[in-house]
Amino acid sequence: MRAFVITGPGRAEVREVPAPEPGPGEVVADVERAGVCGTDAEFFSGRMEYLHTGHAHYPIRIGHEWSGVVAAVGGGVDPAWLGRRVTGDTMLGCGHCGRCACGRQHLCADRYEIGIRNGWPGALAGRLRVPARALQPLPDAVDPVLGALVEPGANALRAVRAAGLAPGERLLVIGPGTELYASGAVDPRPLVAATVGLDAAAAVLAGGRRPEWGAAPKIHIDPGA
């Protein structure tokens, strides 16, 4: 399958790589959309902190904001997942430590982060391997664009809740405004300026934008384009 691979600061290429196979407790999803975010740009520039702490290294396959369709399931996974449209958690805890046991897998010292930490391949590829426990099913009303916006929307929702904001309160929105998406107040599709293929990902990460894309902040990748 084709996958976007960052090979060093400012260097990337689309490669043919082996398609993933699901292990026990895992699924493989056909990726429909993947979002590009600031973390991905930091990997491309070489500024990402994990590159300097040893939690990530080149070559790296990025992409943690995604949506897709389950194409294969591994041992112990309910076959009802097959054909379901899904997105998934980025943080994959070990599942055994005290933090994971109390639902804080995002703080697990041994966690993987899809497309980010400890070498778990990301979603800028035709297919993505994911633990079934990390899956989130998408209803029919949530299309691939919205599905790939769930992860940034969830981060925004967590920030709003941490700030103690209640419905009806005023807030200052800085950035793409996924706080409003999380609240259901707006349709977030206009946040996506363009959807491009894997071959254009390097130019996007380098900050390239076409004039016709306008000012919307998000760029999506369609690995099948």
Backbone as JSON, one array per atom type, in Angstrom:
{
  "sequence": "MRAFVITGPGRAEVREVPAPEPGPGEVVADVERAGVCGTDAEFFSGRMEYLHTGHAHYPIRIGHEWSGVVAAVGGGVDPAWLGRRVTGDTMLGCGHCGRCACGRQHLCADRYEIGIRNGWPGALAGRLRVPARALQPLPDAVDPVLGALVEPGANALRAVRAAGLAPGERLLVIGPGTELYASGAVDPRPLVAATVGLDAAAAVLAGGRRPEWGAAPKIHIDPGA",
  "N": [[0.85, -1.18, 0.0], [0.31, 2.39, -0.34], [2.05, 4.89, 1.49], [2.65, 7.81, 3.41], [5.76, 9.02, 4.31], [7.89, 10.53, 6.59], [11.21, 11.26, 6.33], [13.25, 12.72, 7.42], [14.17, 15.98, 8.78], [12.29, 18.25, 6.98], [12.12, 16.51, 4.83], [10.46, 14.09, 2.91], [8.54, 11.33, 1.58], [6.39, 9.44, -0.58], [5.82, 6.1, -0.11], [5.8, 2.64, -1.11], [4.61, 0.31, 1.06], [4.38, -2.61, 3.21], [1.07, -3.81, 3.62], [-0.79, -3.51, 6.64], [-1.49, -6.15, 9.0], [-4.07, -7.35, 11.12], [-3.42, -7.93, 14.53], [-4.01, -10.02, 17.46], [-6.88, -8.81, 19.1], [-6.98, -6.53, 17.57], [-7.85, -4.31, 14.8], [-7.89, -3.64, 11.26], [-8.21, -0.74, 9.38], [-9.56, 0.73, 6.44], [-8.41, 3.76, 5.42], [-10.22, 6.72, 5.14], [-10.14, 9.53, 5.41], [-7.63, 11.77, 6.62], [-6.5, 14.11, 8.95], [-4.28, 16.95, 8.96], [-2.16, 18.27, 11.36], [-0.7, 20.58, 13.81], [1.2, 19.1, 15.25], [2.02, 17.2, 13.34], [3.26, 18.92, 11.51], [5.39, 19.76, 13.07], [6.88, 17.4, 13.29], [7.68, 17.22, 10.62], [9.26, 19.49, 10.35], [11.21, 18.96, 12.19], [11.13, 19.87, 14.76], [9.63, 18.62, 16.7], [9.2, 17.56, 20.01], [9.37, 14.88, 20.89], [11.18, 13.74, 19.13], [13.55, 14.46, 20.19], [13.61, 13.4, 22.69], [13.7, 10.73, 22.36], [11.37, 9.31, 22.06], [10.33, 9.19, 19.57], [11.35, 8.72, 16.17], [13.0, 9.2, 13.01], [12.69, 7.08, 10.09], [9.27, 8.25, 10.01], [5.8, 7.6, 10.13], [3.17, 9.59, 9.91], [-0.01, 10.94, 11.21], [-2.86, 11.19, 12.94], [-5.43, 12.06, 13.19], [-8.25, 10.84, 12.03], [-10.52, 9.0, 9.87], [-12.31, 6.04, 8.92], [-13.02, 2.78, 7.47], [-13.65, -0.35, 8.85], [-11.77, -3.03, 7.77], [-10.66, -5.5, 8.3], [-10.41, -7.9, 10.93], [-8.74, -8.96, 13.93], [-7.81, -11.82, 15.99], [-10.12, -12.59, 18.58], [-11.65, -10.31, 18.3], [-14.79, -8.8, 17.91], [-16.61, -9.79, 15.13], [-18.57, -8.13, 14.2], [-17.58, -5.61, 13.9], [-16.59, -5.43, 11.32], [-16.77, -3.66, 8.3], [-17.81, -1.41, 9.52], [-17.98, 2.1, 9.96], [-15.54, 4.13, 11.36], [-13.64, 6.0, 13.84], [-10.78, 6.65, 15.94], [-9.11, 6.44, 19.17], [-6.13, 8.29, 19.87], [-4.18, 7.9, 21.84], [-2.69, 5.07, 23.1], [-2.69, 3.16, 25.68], [-0.86, 0.89, 27.88], [-2.63, -0.81, 29.08], [-2.47, -2.17, 31.45], [-1.31, -0.88, 33.63], [-1.69, 1.24, 36.59], [-2.66, 3.76, 35.83], [-3.88, 3.29, 33.33], [-5.84, 1.53, 34.23], [-7.59, 3.18, 35.57], [-8.7, 4.67, 33.57], [-7.0, 6.54, 32.47], [-5.35, 6.33, 30.21], [-4.04, 8.0, 28.48], [-2.0, 9.06, 29.91], [-0.29, 7.02, 30.4], [2.87, 5.67, 30.99], [4.08, 3.96, 29.22], [2.81, 4.25, 26.82], [1.69, 4.06, 23.4], [1.36, 6.39, 20.71], [-0.68, 6.98, 18.1], [0.82, 7.42, 15.02], [2.65, 9.13, 16.16], [4.1, 8.53, 18.67], [6.52, 6.21, 19.84], [6.65, 4.62, 17.57], [4.25, 3.68, 16.37], [2.55, 3.19, 13.4], [1.01, 5.81, 11.44], [-1.99, 7.41, 10.06], [-1.71, 8.45, 7.49], [-1.9, 6.83, 5.1], [-2.9, 3.97, 3.14], [-4.1, 2.02, 4.74], [-4.76, 1.41, 8.24], [-3.64, 0.11, 11.3], [-5.24, -0.67, 14.33], [-5.93, -0.98, 17.83], [-8.85, -2.73, 18.83], [-10.12, -1.84, 21.13], [-9.67, 0.84, 21.08], [-11.34, 1.92, 19.23], [-13.91, 4.07, 17.93], [-17.2, 4.06, 17.02], [-18.77, 5.5, 14.15], [-21.69, 7.31, 13.52], [-24.13, 7.14, 10.83], [-24.71, 9.73, 10.02], [-22.38, 11.11, 10.3], [-19.98, 12.04, 8.22], [-16.94, 11.17, 6.29], [-15.29, 13.48, 6.47], [-16.21, 14.83, 8.78], [-15.72, 12.75, 10.55], [-12.92, 12.66, 10.66], [-12.48, 14.96, 11.99], [-13.18, 14.5, 14.56], [-11.2, 13.88, 16.51], [-9.63, 16.35, 16.95], [-11.85, 17.86, 17.74], [-12.64, 16.53, 20.07], [-10.46, 17.04, 21.73], [-10.8, 19.77, 22.04], [-13.27, 19.84, 23.35], [-12.58, 18.63, 25.77], [-10.88, 20.6, 26.76], [-12.65, 22.74, 27.11], [-14.35, 21.7, 29.07], [-12.5, 21.36, 31.14], [-11.98, 23.98, 31.72], [-14.24, 24.68, 32.98], [-16.45, 25.8, 31.72], [-19.83, 26.57, 30.97], [-22.92, 25.81, 29.16], [-24.01, 28.57, 27.2], [-22.23, 30.41, 28.21], [-19.78, 32.92, 27.44], [-16.92, 32.8, 25.29], [-13.54, 33.18, 24.15], [-12.45, 32.36, 21.0], [-9.62, 30.98, 19.69], [-7.83, 30.08, 16.9], [-8.79, 27.11, 15.04], [-11.38, 26.77, 16.01], [-12.64, 24.44, 16.99], [-13.87, 24.09, 19.37], [-16.47, 25.0, 19.17], [-17.51, 23.19, 17.37], [-17.4, 20.9, 18.98], [-19.39, 21.5, 20.8], [-21.61, 21.33, 19.25], [-22.63, 23.55, 18.09], [-21.96, 24.56, 15.6], [-21.46, 23.68, 12.12], [-18.62, 21.94, 11.33], [-17.44, 21.51, 8.85], [-16.68, 23.67, 7.07], [-14.23, 24.35, 8.17], [-12.31, 22.9, 6.92], [-10.07, 23.48, 4.5], [-9.17, 22.27, 2.16], [-8.96, 19.08, 0.48], [-6.5, 16.8, -0.16], [-4.28, 14.55, -1.96], [-1.91, 11.93, -0.97], [0.48, 12.58, -2.27], [0.65, 15.32, -2.17], [1.08, 15.95, 0.44], [3.58, 16.63, 1.63], [4.1, 19.22, 0.69], [1.99, 20.6, 1.89], [2.65, 20.26, 4.63], [4.91, 21.77, 4.69], [3.91, 24.24, 4.67], [2.71, 25.16, 2.38], [0.1, 26.62, 0.51], [-2.67, 26.81, -1.65], [-4.02, 29.59, -3.43], [-6.77, 29.42, -3.97], [-7.79, 27.9, -1.93], [-8.52, 29.42, 0.24], [-8.98, 30.8, 3.58], [-9.49, 28.92, 5.53], [-8.51, 26.75, 8.24], [-7.83, 23.96, 8.26], [-6.36, 21.11, 6.65], [-7.13, 18.25, 4.84], [-6.2, 14.85, 4.17], [-6.69, 12.54, 1.62], [-6.03, 9.33, 1.37], [-6.55, 7.67, -0.76], [-6.69, 9.17, -3.0]],
  "CA": [[0.0, 0.0, 0.0], [1.04, 3.65, -0.33], [2.07, 5.56, 2.78], [3.48, 9.01, 3.48], [6.82, 8.77, 5.27], [8.85, 11.6, 6.82], [12.51, 10.61, 6.47], [14.14, 13.62, 8.13], [13.64, 17.35, 8.77], [12.04, 18.81, 5.66], [12.22, 15.49, 3.78], [9.39, 13.08, 2.98], [8.22, 10.69, 0.31], [5.33, 8.43, -0.57], [6.45, 4.81, -0.32], [5.04, 1.4, -1.07], [4.95, -0.41, 2.28], [3.47, -3.74, 3.41], [-0.21, -3.51, 4.26], [-0.82, -4.09, 7.98], [-2.38, -7.26, 9.34], [-4.5, -7.17, 12.51], [-3.04, -8.92, 15.52], [-5.08, -10.28, 18.43], [-7.46, -7.62, 19.7], [-6.79, -5.38, 16.69], [-8.5, -4.25, 13.49], [-7.27, -2.81, 10.22], [-9.23, 0.09, 8.75], [-9.27, 1.5, 5.23], [-8.46, 5.17, 5.81], [-10.95, 7.58, 4.22], [-9.6, 10.88, 5.55], [-6.72, 12.03, 7.73], [-6.22, 15.52, 9.1], [-2.92, 17.4, 9.22], [-2.19, 19.22, 12.47], [0.57, 21.19, 14.18], [2.15, 18.05, 15.63], [2.58, 16.66, 12.11], [4.18, 19.92, 10.96], [6.6, 19.75, 13.9], [7.68, 16.25, 12.85], [8.26, 17.54, 9.31], [10.3, 20.51, 10.53], [12.24, 18.47, 13.1], [11.03, 20.53, 16.07], [8.81, 17.84, 17.62], [9.97, 17.23, 21.21], [9.6, 13.44, 20.98], [12.37, 13.41, 18.35], [14.73, 14.78, 21.0], [13.57, 12.6, 23.91], [13.81, 9.33, 22.0], [10.06, 8.67, 21.93], [10.02, 9.09, 18.14], [12.55, 8.86, 15.35], [12.8, 9.03, 11.58], [11.49, 7.55, 9.39], [8.03, 8.18, 10.78], [4.55, 7.68, 9.38], [2.32, 10.44, 10.73], [-1.45, 10.93, 10.99], [-3.62, 10.71, 14.1], [-6.82, 12.53, 13.07], [-8.62, 10.01, 10.89], [-11.75, 8.21, 9.83], [-12.18, 4.97, 7.95], [-13.95, 1.65, 7.5], [-12.95, -1.56, 9.29], [-11.64, -3.97, 6.67], [-10.22, -6.82, 8.79], [-10.35, -7.99, 12.39], [-7.87, -9.98, 14.44], [-8.36, -12.77, 16.93], [-10.76, -12.06, 19.76], [-12.4, -9.09, 18.0], [-16.15, -9.04, 17.45], [-16.69, -9.59, 13.68], [-19.55, -7.09, 13.87], [-16.86, -4.39, 13.51], [-16.31, -5.43, 9.89], [-17.61, -2.78, 7.5], [-18.28, -0.25, 10.27], [-17.23, 3.35, 9.83], [-14.97, 4.37, 12.69], [-12.42, 6.73, 14.12], [-10.19, 5.98, 17.09], [-8.26, 7.18, 20.1], [-4.72, 8.41, 19.52], [-3.35, 7.41, 22.93], [-2.88, 3.64, 23.31], [-2.0, 2.78, 26.89], [-0.46, -0.52, 27.99], [-3.8, -1.56, 29.51], [-2.21, -2.93, 32.66], [-0.82, -0.05, 34.74], [-2.71, 1.9, 37.38], [-3.27, 4.86, 35.07], [-4.8, 2.69, 32.36], [-6.95, 0.91, 34.95], [-8.57, 4.2, 35.97], [-9.13, 5.42, 32.41], [-6.07, 7.63, 32.13], [-4.36, 5.73, 29.33], [-3.27, 9.06, 27.82], [-0.86, 9.36, 30.77], [0.48, 5.79, 30.58], [4.29, 5.9, 30.69], [4.48, 3.08, 28.13], [1.8, 4.37, 25.77], [1.91, 4.42, 22.01], [0.47, 7.41, 20.17], [-0.76, 6.66, 16.67], [1.46, 8.39, 14.15], [3.4, 10.1, 16.95], [5.0, 8.07, 19.73], [6.96, 4.82, 19.96], [6.69, 3.9, 16.3], [2.99, 3.15, 15.85], [2.32, 3.88, 12.13], [-0.15, 6.68, 11.41], [-3.1, 7.26, 9.14], [-1.45, 8.93, 6.14], [-1.64, 5.58, 4.41], [-4.13, 3.32, 2.7], [-4.73, 1.28, 5.84], [-4.26, 1.72, 9.58], [-3.87, -0.91, 12.33], [-5.69, -0.03, 15.56], [-6.58, -1.87, 18.79], [-10.31, -2.59, 18.81], [-10.55, -1.09, 22.32], [-9.5, 2.27, 20.82], [-12.26, 2.34, 18.18], [-15.14, 4.8, 18.2], [-18.05, 3.96, 15.84], [-19.33, 6.75, 13.63], [-23.04, 7.16, 12.98], [-24.26, 7.42, 9.4], [-24.77, 11.17, 9.79], [-21.03, 11.66, 10.37], [-19.27, 11.65, 7.01], [-15.51, 11.05, 6.52], [-14.72, 14.76, 6.89], [-16.53, 15.02, 10.2], [-15.05, 11.71, 11.32], [-11.52, 13.04, 10.86], [-12.46, 16.13, 12.88], [-13.57, 14.1, 15.91], [-10.07, 13.96, 17.43], [-9.43, 17.73, 17.41], [-13.04, 18.3, 18.45], [-12.62, 15.95, 21.42], [-9.47, 17.81, 22.5], [-11.4, 21.06, 22.38], [-14.3, 19.6, 24.36], [-11.9, 18.41, 27.04], [-10.38, 21.9, 27.23], [-13.8, 23.53, 27.58], [-14.8, 21.13, 30.35], [-11.48, 21.65, 32.15], [-12.1, 25.38, 32.08], [-15.47, 24.86, 33.75], [-17.44, 26.59, 30.99], [-21.18, 26.01, 30.89], [-23.67, 26.3, 28.0], [-24.44, 29.95, 27.28], [-21.14, 31.29, 28.59], [-18.99, 33.46, 26.34], [-15.52, 32.42, 25.28], [-12.75, 33.65, 23.04], [-11.98, 31.24, 20.19], [-8.37, 31.23, 18.99], [-7.5, 28.91, 16.11], [-9.8, 26.61, 14.14], [-12.73, 26.84, 16.55], [-13.28, 23.15, 17.18], [-14.69, 24.16, 20.57], [-17.86, 25.16, 18.75], [-17.88, 21.89, 16.81], [-17.64, 19.99, 20.1], [-20.65, 21.85, 21.44], [-22.7, 21.12, 18.31], [-23.18, 24.84, 17.71], [-21.67, 24.87, 14.2], [-21.0, 22.63, 11.22], [-17.2, 22.21, 11.2], [-16.88, 21.22, 7.53], [-15.96, 24.8, 6.47], [-12.87, 24.47, 8.71], [-11.41, 22.18, 6.04], [-9.84, 24.29, 3.31], [-8.97, 21.43, 0.98], [-8.6, 17.69, 0.66], [-5.5, 16.48, -1.18], [-3.75, 13.2, -1.89], [-0.65, 11.74, -0.26], [1.58, 13.22, -2.98], [0.68, 16.75, -1.85], [1.2, 16.13, 1.89], [4.82, 17.31, 2.0], [3.94, 20.66, 0.43], [1.1, 21.11, 2.93], [3.4, 20.32, 5.88], [5.89, 22.85, 4.56], [3.19, 25.52, 4.73], [2.19, 25.57, 1.09], [-1.36, 26.72, 0.36], [-3.11, 27.39, -2.91], [-4.9, 30.75, -3.17], [-8.2, 29.07, -4.05], [-8.21, 27.21, -0.71], [-9.06, 30.37, 1.2], [-8.31, 30.96, 4.87], [-9.84, 27.86, 6.48], [-7.24, 26.28, 8.81], [-7.55, 22.53, 8.22], [-6.17, 20.39, 5.4], [-7.33, 16.81, 4.97], [-5.55, 13.98, 3.2], [-7.42, 11.36, 1.17], [-4.98, 8.43, 0.91], [-6.92, 6.99, -2.0], [-6.77, 10.13, -4.12]],
  "C": [[0.89, 1.25, 0.0], [0.93, 4.3, 1.04], [3.0, 6.76, 2.69], [4.47, 8.85, 4.61], [7.72, 9.99, 5.37], [10.19, 10.93, 7.12], [13.53, 11.46, 7.22], [13.56, 15.02, 8.09], [13.51, 17.9, 7.35], [12.08, 17.81, 4.52], [11.13, 14.44, 3.98], [9.17, 12.5, 1.6], [7.04, 9.75, 0.51], [5.97, 7.11, -0.97], [5.41, 3.7, -0.45], [5.51, 0.61, 0.15], [4.0, -1.61, 2.42], [2.18, -3.3, 4.09], [-0.24, -4.19, 5.63], [-1.79, -5.26, 8.09], [-2.8, -7.09, 10.79], [-4.0, -8.29, 13.4], [-4.21, -9.19, 16.45], [-5.57, -8.99, 19.07], [-7.38, -6.38, 18.84], [-7.69, -5.47, 15.46], [-7.59, -3.5, 12.54], [-8.39, -2.06, 9.52], [-8.7, 0.67, 7.45], [-9.45, 2.97, 5.57], [-9.19, 5.97, 4.73], [-10.41, 9.01, 4.22], [-8.65, 10.92, 6.73], [-6.43, 13.52, 7.76], [-4.75, 15.78, 9.36], [-2.98, 18.44, 10.33], [-0.79, 19.73, 12.79], [1.62, 20.17, 14.59], [2.81, 17.45, 14.39], [3.59, 17.62, 11.49], [5.48, 19.97, 11.76], [7.48, 18.54, 13.58], [8.38, 16.57, 11.53], [9.4, 18.54, 9.45], [11.46, 20.02, 11.39], [12.15, 19.05, 14.49], [10.27, 19.72, 17.1], [9.66, 17.32, 18.77], [10.29, 15.74, 21.3], [10.83, 13.01, 20.17], [13.63, 13.6, 19.18], [14.75, 14.0, 22.31], [13.73, 11.11, 23.62], [12.49, 8.6, 21.88], [9.58, 8.58, 20.49], [11.33, 9.26, 17.38], [12.15, 8.71, 13.88], [13.3, 7.66, 11.14], [10.24, 7.37, 10.24], [6.84, 8.35, 9.85], [3.51, 8.37, 10.26], [0.84, 10.22, 10.43], [-2.22, 10.33, 12.15], [-5.05, 11.24, 14.14], [-7.39, 11.83, 11.83], [-10.03, 9.46, 11.0], [-11.59, 7.15, 8.75], [-13.22, 3.89, 8.16], [-13.16, 0.4, 7.88], [-12.98, -2.6, 8.18], [-11.24, -5.38, 7.12], [-10.15, -6.77, 10.3], [-9.43, -9.13, 12.79], [-8.57, -10.9, 15.43], [-8.96, -12.1, 18.16], [-11.57, -10.8, 19.54], [-13.76, -9.46, 17.43], [-16.22, -8.79, 15.93], [-17.72, -8.55, 13.27], [-18.87, -5.76, 13.53], [-16.63, -4.31, 12.01], [-17.32, -4.55, 9.14], [-18.11, -1.55, 8.23], [-17.37, 0.94, 10.03], [-16.81, 3.78, 11.23], [-13.95, 5.5, 12.66], [-11.83, 6.07, 15.37], [-9.35, 6.9, 17.95], [-6.82, 7.2, 19.58], [-3.83, 7.73, 20.56], [-3.68, 5.94, 23.22], [-2.06, 3.21, 24.52], [-1.69, 1.29, 26.92], [-1.63, -1.4, 28.41], [-3.63, -2.29, 30.82], [-1.83, -2.07, 33.86], [-1.99, 0.61, 35.47], [-3.4, 3.02, 36.64], [-4.25, 4.34, 34.03], [-6.03, 2.13, 33.06], [-8.0, 1.92, 35.36], [-8.93, 5.12, 34.82], [-8.23, 6.56, 32.0], [-4.95, 7.09, 31.25], [-3.51, 6.77, 28.6], [-2.06, 9.49, 28.64], [0.01, 8.13, 31.03], [1.93, 6.05, 30.15], [4.75, 5.08, 29.5], [3.55, 3.17, 26.94], [2.44, 4.51, 24.38], [0.98, 5.59, 21.7], [0.48, 7.23, 18.66], [-0.16, 7.78, 15.84], [2.36, 9.37, 14.86], [4.48, 9.45, 17.79], [5.26, 6.57, 19.68], [6.71, 3.97, 18.72], [5.4, 3.32, 15.78], [2.65, 3.89, 14.55], [1.0, 4.65, 12.11], [-1.05, 6.49, 10.2], [-2.89, 7.87, 7.76], [-0.98, 7.75, 5.3], [-2.97, 4.97, 4.0], [-4.86, 2.61, 3.81], [-4.03, 1.58, 7.15], [-4.63, 0.57, 10.53], [-4.16, -0.23, 13.65], [-6.21, -1.09, 16.53], [-8.1, -1.65, 18.78], [-10.81, -1.78, 20.0], [-10.43, 0.41, 22.11], [-10.52, 2.79, 19.81], [-13.45, 3.13, 18.74], [-16.01, 4.7, 16.94], [-18.61, 5.31, 15.45], [-20.74, 6.5, 13.11], [-23.08, 7.56, 11.51], [-24.25, 8.92, 9.09], [-23.4, 11.83, 9.81], [-20.23, 11.15, 9.18], [-17.76, 11.58, 7.27], [-14.84, 12.35, 6.98], [-14.97, 15.0, 8.37], [-15.83, 13.98, 11.06], [-13.6, 12.06, 11.62], [-11.38, 14.3, 11.71], [-12.84, 15.77, 14.32], [-12.42, 14.28, 16.89], [-9.78, 15.4, 17.86], [-10.64, 18.28, 18.14], [-13.08, 17.79, 19.88], [-11.6, 16.68, 22.3], [-10.05, 19.14, 22.95], [-12.46, 20.9, 23.47], [-13.67, 19.39, 25.73], [-11.39, 19.72, 27.62], [-11.5, 22.76, 27.79], [-14.27, 23.02, 28.93], [-13.79, 21.43, 31.47], [-11.55, 23.08, 32.62], [-13.36, 25.68, 32.87], [-16.53, 25.69, 33.05], [-18.76, 25.85, 30.88], [-21.88, 26.53, 29.64], [-24.16, 27.72, 28.23], [-23.35, 30.92, 27.69], [-20.37, 31.74, 27.36], [-17.55, 32.97, 26.45], [-14.85, 33.02, 24.06], [-12.19, 32.44, 22.3], [-10.73, 31.67, 19.44], [-8.02, 29.97, 18.22], [-8.71, 28.42, 15.34], [-11.21, 26.56, 14.7], [-13.4, 25.51, 16.75], [-14.04, 23.09, 18.5], [-16.17, 24.24, 20.2], [-18.37, 23.89, 18.07], [-18.23, 20.93, 17.93], [-18.97, 20.26, 20.76], [-21.86, 21.59, 20.55], [-23.29, 22.42, 17.79], [-22.97, 25.17, 16.24], [-21.34, 23.6, 13.44], [-19.51, 22.88, 10.96], [-16.63, 21.99, 9.81], [-16.17, 22.42, 6.9], [-14.57, 25.04, 7.06], [-11.85, 23.79, 7.81], [-11.27, 22.95, 4.72], [-9.76, 23.45, 2.05], [-8.71, 20.0, 1.41], [-7.69, 17.31, -0.5], [-5.04, 15.04, -1.01], [-2.42, 13.14, -1.16], [0.5, 12.48, -0.93], [1.71, 14.7, -2.67], [0.96, 17.01, -0.36], [2.45, 16.89, 2.29], [4.7, 18.82, 1.8], [3.04, 21.3, 1.48], [1.85, 21.27, 4.24], [4.45, 21.43, 5.86], [5.23, 24.22, 4.56], [2.63, 25.99, 3.42], [0.67, 25.57, 1.05], [-1.67, 27.35, -0.99], [-4.07, 28.53, -2.64], [-6.37, 30.37, -3.14], [-8.7, 28.33, -2.81], [-8.83, 28.17, 0.31], [-8.33, 30.29, 2.53], [-8.65, 29.88, 5.88], [-8.58, 27.14, 6.96], [-6.86, 24.84, 8.54], [-7.32, 22.04, 6.8], [-6.36, 18.91, 5.67], [-6.6, 16.07, 3.84], [-6.5, 12.82, 2.89], [-6.38, 10.39, 0.62], [-5.29, 7.72, -0.4], [-6.95, 7.89, -3.21], [-5.55, 10.04, -5.03]]
}
